[in-house]
Amino acid sequence: VNFSSQLALTIGSVNPVGITSHGANVTILAPSIDASGSTIDTRSSADSSAGGSVTLTTSGAGAAGNLSTGDIITSGTAATASSGDGGGAAGNVTLTASGDTLEVAGAITARGGAGDGIGADGADGRVKLSATAGAVTQADGAHAIDAGLLLVNALNTSSLLDTGNMTDRVAAQVTGVGENFVYRSGGDFVIGGGGEDGINGITTQGGSIDLDGSDVAVGATQAIISKGGNFSALGVRSFDSSGVTINTAGDVTYAGGVYKDGGDIDITTTANGGAINTGTLIASADVNNAGDAASGQITLNADGALTVRSTTAQGKGSGS
């Protein structure tokens, strides 16, 4: 299914069921797209079959380039019972908004189908959300993303707030100065798996990174860098960044030196014997280029074992 429109597009305004492709890919381009309240379902009707990919792209500017989703399902189908076959792979979901907002207003599911017996499960899908001139938003409640990998690329503060999110790996970059990233989850997840379009770990340009309040195990296999913004993972079940760096160091080389001070690093685990295991933690001011500059504070509070490899929180001048 390949559809292009020169006019603002509302999916479901004619056919309220939405789009069903039975395994075929769905690609839609329009100045703006509103799919809220409708469903795009690319699952195959055959066992052990891959789901089709979904690509929605807007081309307008400002509010006229917004993209709002409904439910999207690209999961692979399970193998036939007693067949010994593998499950079908999930299709990838790529949502790109050229305007102010990419709104996740429905559930997105991209999981591989279950294999039978010796058959392997199908590969999980990747969900990529891009709003390089705006923000990615998701409210809590029936808007969860359930996939193998979530990639977020945005200019402005982006918040994925559905506490039912079940993505295995998350990587995000927010490129606007002082703009933040917030993520909530209902299942264990790892910060990593990025690489596409330069999205690695979680990065901001002075904005805060907030992973608070999810009673799940959080890991990291790629670096977390905020250039002076705060990092927090408060109330998580456990936290393991043992092989990577969390760097909230200040940097005077952008934004007129506003972010010369280091950001805070704050990690606490819930009352479940939750361990904290960190690699390198850096919360220093930009001591090489700034005059007076203050470091951030590093606070680690574990209900279980606490393992710390390296910490640096250095200020300069009166900020020491």
N, C-alpha and C positions, 0 to 999 in steps of 0.2 A: 504494500500500500504506500504510494508516494503521492503526496498532495501539496500543492503550492497555491497560496492565495495572495492577491495584492490588497486584500481588505482584511480588517480585523476579523478574527475567526473565533467563533464559539462552538466548541464540540458538544454535540448533544442537543443543539437547538432545533434540529430537524429530526434526527433519530435519537431519542432520549436514552437508548441503550448504550450509546457510545460507539466504540470500534472493537470488533472482534476479528482477528486475522487468521486463527487456526494455524499458528506457526510461522506466518509470514512476517517480515519486518514492516514497521510502520514509521514513515518519515514525513513530517509535516513542517512546512515553512510558511510563516505569515507575519505581518507587521506586529500583531499581538495575538496571543492564544489564551483563551479561557476554557479550560477543560474541567473546571470545578463542578462537582455533582455528576460527572459522567465517568465511565470506566473504559480504559484501553486495555484489552486482554489479548495477548499474543500467544497464549498457550496452544499447543497442538492438541488435536483430538486423538492422536495415535500414541501408544505407549512408547517409552524410551526415546522420546523425540524432544528436540531443542525448542525452546521458546523463541519467538522472534524478538529482535531488538526494537526499541522505541527511541526515536530521535525527534524531539520537538525544538524548533528554533524560531525565535522572533527576530525581526529586523528593524522595528520602529525605535524611536528615541523617547526618553522620558517615560511617562505613564503609557504612552502609545506603543511602547515596546515591552510591556509586562507579560509575564507568563505565569499562569495559575493552573496547577494540575488537579485532576481528580484521582481516582484509584488507577494504578498502573500495575499490571501483572504480566511478567515475562518469564515465569518459572518453567523449567523443564518438567516433563511428565515422568512418572514413575515407571519402572519396568513391570512387565506382566508377571504375575505371581508364578513361581516355580519355573521361570524361564532362565534364571542365571544371568540375565542381561543387565547392563548398566542403565542408569537413569539418564534422562536427557539434560543437557546443559541449559542454564537460564540465559536469556538474552540480556544484553546490556541496555541500560537506560541512560540516555544523554540528553539533558535539558539545558538549553542555552538561551538566556534572556538578554537582549540588547538594551533593555530599558531600566527602569528604576528598581523593579522587584521581580524575583523568581519566588513564587509562593508554592510551597508544598502543602496543598490543601486536600490531599487524599493519601491513602496508604500506597506505598510502593513496595512490591514484593518481587524479588529476583533470586530465587533459590533453585538449585539443581534438584532434579527428580531423584527419588530413592532407587538405588539399585536393588536387585533381587539376588539373594544368596551370595555367590562369589562376584557378582556384578558390582562395579563401583557406583557410588552416587554421582550424579551429574555435577558439573562445575557450577558454583554459584556465580551470579552476575555482578557486574560493576554498575553503580549508580554515580553519575557525574553531574554536578549542579554548578553551572557557570553563570555568574552575573557580574561581568567585568566592568560594567558601568553602574552597578547598583548593589543590592543586597539579596541574600538568600534568607527566606523566613519559613518557619514552621511552628505552628501553635501546638500545644499539647492536646491530645484527644483525637484518636482515629486517623492520625496522619503519619503513622510510624513507617520507617524505612527498614526493610528486612532484606539484607543482601550480603554478599561476601565482602564488598569493598565500597566505601563511600568517599568520593572526592568532591571537595568544595573549593571553588575559585571565585572570589568576590572582591569588589572594591570597598564596600561599606560594611558596617557591623552586621554580622550574620548570626542568627540564632536558630538552632534546631532543638526545639524544646519538648518534643513528644517523648515522654518517659517510657514509651513502648518501643523506641528504636532498638533494633536488634542487629545492627551491622557489625560484622566481625572485625573489620579494619577501617580506620578513619584517617584521612589526610586532608589538610585544608591550608589554604593561604588566603589572607585578607590583605590586600595591597594598599588600601587607603591609610593615610597617616592618622594614627590615633583610633582606628576602627577595631572593633572587638570581635572575638569568636566565642560562641557559647554552644555547648553540646550536652544533651542529656541522653541517657540510655537505660534500657531495661534489661540488658544482657552484657556479659563480659565483652570487652573490646580492646583492641591494640591500636595505638597511634602508629601508623606506618602503612606500608603497601603502596605508597605513592611513587611518583616518578613521571607520570604522564603530565605533559605541559608544565613541568617544573614544580609540581605540587609534591612536596616531600615533608613528612611529619606534620607539624602545625607551625605556621609562621604568621606573625603580624608585624606591623610597622609602628610600634609604640602602643598598640592596643592590647587590652587584656585578653587572656585565654582562660576560660571558665569551664571546668569539667565537674562542677560541684553537684552534690546531692544525689548521685546515682549509686545505689548500694550494690555495686558490681565490681569485679576485678578489672582494673585498668592497667594495661601494659604499654610500653613504648619501644619500638624498634628503629625509629627514626627521630632525629633531633626535634626539640621544641624550642623555638626562638622567637622572642617578642620585641627585641630592640628597645628595652626600657619599660615595656608593659608588664603588668602583674600576671603571674600564673597561679592558678588555684585548682586543687582537686580535693575538695572538702567533703567529708562524709561518704567516701568511697569504701568499698569492702576491703580492697587491697590495692597496692600500687607498686609496679615494678618497672623502673627505667634503668635497670642496672647496666645495660650495655650502651647507653646513649647519653647525650648531654641535654640538660634543661638550662637554657641561657636567657636570662632576662636583663643582661648587661645593658647599660645606657650607651647611646651612640649620638655624638654631636654632629655627625656628618650629614644629617638630613633634618628637615623641619625646623631650620634655624636654631638647632641646638636645644630645642625644647625637651628632648628626651635624653639629656645628659646623665640623669640619675638612673641607678639600677632599679628594676622592678622587684617586687616581693615574690617569693616562692613559698607557697603555703599548701601543705599536703597533710590531711588527717584521714584516718581510717575509722570505720564504725565499730561498734562494740561486738565484734565477732572474731576476735583474735586476729584481726587483719594486719598483715605485715606491710612494711614499707621498705623497699629495696631500691636505692637510687645509685646512679652512676655519678657523672660530674654535674654539680650544681654551681651555676655562676650567676650572681646577683650584683656584681660590681658596677660602680659608676664607670663612665668612660675616662679612666684615669690617664690614658695616653694623650687625650686631646682636649679634655675639659679643664677649666680652672677649678673652682670649688664645685664639688659634686658629691652627692650622697649615694651610698650603696642601698640596695634593697635589703629587706630582712628575709631570712630563710627560717621557716617554721615547719618542723616535721613532728607529728604527733601520732604514734602508732599504737593501736590497741594490742598488737602482737609484736613480733620481732622487728627491730629497726636496724637496717644495714645501710651505712653511708660510706661511699668511697672517697669523694672529694667535694669540698665546698669552698667557694671563694666569694667574699662579700666585702669588697674594698672600696672605700671612698677616697676623696682627695681634698686637701686643704681643709676648710672649715666643715666640709661634708664628711670627713673621715669618721 
